[in-house]
């Protein structure tokens, strides 16, 4: 597929009634492994995991050039699969960052509002949409609101109302979906889907979030796993190291990676 075809496919996967399940990757080898699974329909990067790979903290501490260089390798490893990249808060210029990401083959992105004032946040999202339109690439903007992630001790109803207001505003300027990370229970997911519409809500699969079957039943568009997938891999590595130091060897069932 060329970039435009990948973009159209990623948009379709978000709006299709079937839940889009994305296993987050953080480098070329993790992308190769996940892309090789027959059920994989697209890949999503995890910004936290990419930053950690290079020894940086999360939150745009990693230089954009360095991050995009690794994202480009992920795009290559993905082959014909579309790739959605985590672009954090836009690195100071969300439109230009999106343009550069499209330049390395990305056809979708998470962009965070970080609870900036609403008008400013809307412009951050609108700039991404304009950049994709200027590049002539269908683009799946998964506009992230941190209403829950940075909600602090605000009452739950206030946080939900904020997420809805922000989400609707981002959809109005062209976002494909609204990403609301947090430990959302069934009632919260129902409320958000009811307010934003079916196949518009994106969530992260934290423990405590409804399972995939229930998310699909409720009309959620997309579920991802953020840095949790890297934690799974590093837990396995740590366990293997402990076993080796204890006199053991490589765990049984370890598969060759081709």
N, C-alpha and C positions, 0 to 999 in steps of 0.2 A: 504493500500500500504506500502511496505517497502521503505527504503530511496532511493534505486536505482530506483525503479519504480516511485517514486515522482519526482526524478531528471529528468528522461526521459520525464515525462509528462510536467514538467515546460519548458524543452527545446522545446518540441513540441509546447507548447502554444506560445512561442516566434516566432517560424518560421511559424506557421499557418497563412494563409492569413487573418484570422479574428483578428481584433485588440484586444490585451490583455489589459483589463481594470482592474487595481488593486487599491482597496481602502485601503490605508495605515492604519495599526493598531499599537498600542503602548503598549498594555498590554493584559492579558488573557481575560478580559471581553470584550474589544473592538474586539479582535480576535473572540471570541465566537459569538458576535452580527453579525459581517460581514460574518463569515463562515456560519452562519445560513441562509443567503440569497441565494435563489436557483440559482441565476446567478453567484455566486462567484465560480471561477475556481482555484484560488490560492490566497495567502495572501502575502503582502509585509509589512515589518516593516518600520517605519520612525525613523531614528537615532536621529534627533532633538527632536522628541516627546518622545522617550524613555529617553533621557537625561533629558528633562524637567520633566518627571514623578518623577525622583529622585532628582530634584532640581539642576541639572548641566546645564551649558551652552553647546551649540553645539560645535562640533569640537574636539572630543576625550577627553573631560574633564572628562567624566564618566569613571570609571575603567572598563576595558574590562570584568573582571569576573562578575561584577554587570550587565552589559549590556547583556551578554550571558545568565545569569541566568533568565532574563526576557524573552529573545528570546526563551529559552527552554520552558517556560510556554506557549508562543504563539504557538509553534510547537505542543504542547500537545492539546491546545484548537482547533487547526486547524484540528485535526483528519487526514483524508486521503488527505486533501488539501496540496499541496506543498507550502513551505514558502521560500520567498526570503528575506534576511536580509540586512539591511543597515550597512555595516562595515566601514563606514567613509573612512579614508585614509589608512586603514589597520593596525592601531595601532602599527606602527613601524616595523611590520613584517607581510606583507599581506598573505604570504603563511601559516604561523603558525596560524594566526587569522582565515583564511579560514578553516584550518584543524579542529580547535576547534569548529567553527560554524557547520561544517558538523557533528562533534561529538554530537551536541545537536539536530540534525535532519534537519538542514538547507540545502537546495539544490540549492540555488542561492544567489547572492549577488550583491549589488552596492558597488563598490570601487572607490574612488575619486582620480583623478590625482593631484588636487590642483595646477595645472599648474607647477608642477615640470618640470625640464628639460626632454625633450622627452625620451631620453634613459633611464633615471631613472624611468619615468612613465611606460614605456613599461615593464620594469623588475617587477614593482609592480604588473601589470596585469598578466604577465607570471607566477609569483610565485603562484598566486591564481589557475591558470589553472593546474600547476604541482601538487599542493597540492590535488586538486580534483581527478586528474588522479591517484595519489598515493593511495588515499582512495578508488578508484574504484567506484566513484559516478558520474554519469552524472550531470553536474553542469552548471547553467545558469549564467554566469558572465555578468552583466550589467555594463560594464566599463564606468565610468563617466568621462567626460572631463569638466573641469570648464572654458573652453574657453570663454563662455558667462558670466557665474556666476562671474568670476574674471577678466573679460576682461577689466574693467576700461574704459578709454576713447580711447581705440584702435579703429581705423576705422572698420566699419562693415565687409568690405571685408577681412580684416586681421583676424578678429575673426572667420569668417566662414572658411577661409583657414586653420587656426590653428585647428579648430574643426575637419575638414575633415582629415588633416594629422594625428592627434592623433587618431581619430576614426579608420582609416584604419590600423594604426599600432597595435591597440589593437585587432582588428579582426584578423589580421595576426598571433597573438600569441594565438588565441583560444577563445577570448571573443565571447559570443553569440550575444550580442547587444551593442550598444553604446548609453549611456545616456547623453543627452545634455540639462541640465536644463537651463531655461531662458525663457523670454517672446518671443517666436519664432513666427513670423508671417507666413502667408501662403508661401510666397516666400522663407523664410529661411528653412522651413520644406521641401519644394520641392527640394531645392538645396542640403540639407543634404541627403535626401533619394536618389536623383540621384547620389550622390557621394559615398554613403556607400552601396547602394543596398536596395531593398525592404525587409521588415521585419528585418531590422537591426537597425533602429533608435528608441530610447526610449525618451519620453518627459514627462514633468510634466504639469499637466492641470491648469496652471496659467490663470487667466482672460486675454484674448487677444490671447491666443493660439487657433488655429482652433478647432472646436468642434469634438467630437468623430467620427461622420460620415465622416467628411472631412479628419481627420487623417487616417481613414481606407482607404478611397479612394486614398490617397497619398501613401499608402504603409508603414505607420508607424507600428512598431512591438508592442509597449507597451506604455500605458499612466498611470502614477501614480499621486498621489496628495500630497505626502510628508507630511509636518506638517500641511497642510491646513485642513485635516480631524480632527485633534485634536483641531484646532482653532474653527471649527464648533461646536464640542462637548462642548468646554469651553464657547463659546458664548451662547449656549443654557443654560448652567449652570448659567452663569452670569445673563442672562435675567430672569431665574427662581428665582434666589436669589433676584433680584430687585423687582420682582413681589410679592414675599413672604414678603419682608420688607415693601412693600407698602400696606400690608393688604390682599393680595391675598393668593392663595394656589398653589398647584401643577398644572401646565398647563393642560388643557383639551387635551385629545388625547395621554397622556403619556402612553406608553405600558409597561406591565410587562416584565422583562427579565428573561427567564428561562434557 
